Amino acid sequence: MLTSLWRHREQHVFLSSEWARAWAKRLWSFPAVLSCEVRTLNLRRRGAHIGLDVFLSPANIAGTLSKFSVGDESFVGRVMIQVHDQVTIGRRVCINDGATILSASHRVDDPAWSSFSKPVIIEDYVWIAVGAMVLPGVRIGRGAVIGAGAVVTRDIPPFAVATGNPARVKEGRRIRSLDYSPVTSLASYRAWRGIEARASESVNALAAEMDS
């Protein structure tokens, strides 16, 4: 992400007030961006497949990381992800703080309490809200929304909104013409991209309004 932010940074006249404000914000945001870059490199070194412009918060991501992938421009908050089977996160996905993704568990019908693993697939533009849990073998379709605290035990159709424990699909669906990147709402991104980022936020806000 750091390379991309530098390459596409908003340019200002040297030593102008806009230049000074922009660089003050960039210096303030630099530790967060650098930490994200270090986390991304560490995961890649351990076999994970991390796309471009992914923002990774400090998170507990453990297991066989060669089975873990995140698509371009996705945001992963302070979450727990256990990678015992394939865990695939698509493009422009937003996973908020406190979420848990499990790809393995134990059989409740087995006297020996044997374990099993199943893949988890999270398609593009999915939004997983604060504190939600995704269990092994689940596929969440493109553009679906998982409500705060929901426990997903079965597949969720594309563009559906699911809430509760166990998660159930509510009436109504999310708008289908999704075209946004969750990383554009981050202060560290806005500090570097400036006007372009604000324009993206306006598009996001309009989409959210249409969605409500």
Secondary structure as GFF3:
##gff-version 3
##sequence-region A 1 212
A	DSSP	alpha_helix	2	7	.	.	.	ID=ss1
A	DSSP	alpha_helix	17	45	.	.	.	ID=ss2
A	DSSP	beta_strand	49	50	.	.	.	ID=ss3
A	DSSP	beta_strand	55	56	.	.	.	ID=ss4
A	DSSP	beta_strand	60	63	.	.	.	ID=ss5
A	DSSP	three_ten_helix	65	67	.	.	.	ID=ss6
A	DSSP	beta_strand	68	70	.	.	.	ID=ss7
A	DSSP	beta_strand	75	76	.	.	.	ID=ss8
A	DSSP	beta_strand	80	83	.	.	.	ID=ss9
A	DSSP	beta_strand	87	89	.	.	.	ID=ss10
A	DSSP	beta_strand	94	95	.	.	.	ID=ss11
A	DSSP	beta_strand	100	102	.	.	.	ID=ss12
A	DSSP	beta_strand	104	106	.	.	.	ID=ss13
A	DSSP	beta_strand	115	117	.	.	.	ID=ss14
A	DSSP	beta_strand	120	122	.	.	.	ID=ss15
A	DSSP	beta_strand	127	128	.	.	.	ID=ss16
A	DSSP	beta_strand	133	134	.	.	.	ID=ss17
A	DSSP	beta_strand	139	140	.	.	.	ID=ss18
A	DSSP	beta_strand	145	146	.	.	.	ID=ss19
A	DSSP	beta_strand	151	152	.	.	.	ID=ss20
A	DSSP	beta_strand	160	163	.	.	.	ID=ss21
A	DSSP	beta_strand	168	173	.	.	.	ID=ss22
A	DSSP	three_ten_helix	182	185	.	.	.	ID=ss23
A	DSSP	alpha_helix	187	193	.	.	.	ID=ss24
A	DSSP	alpha_helix	195	211	.	.	.	ID=ss25
###
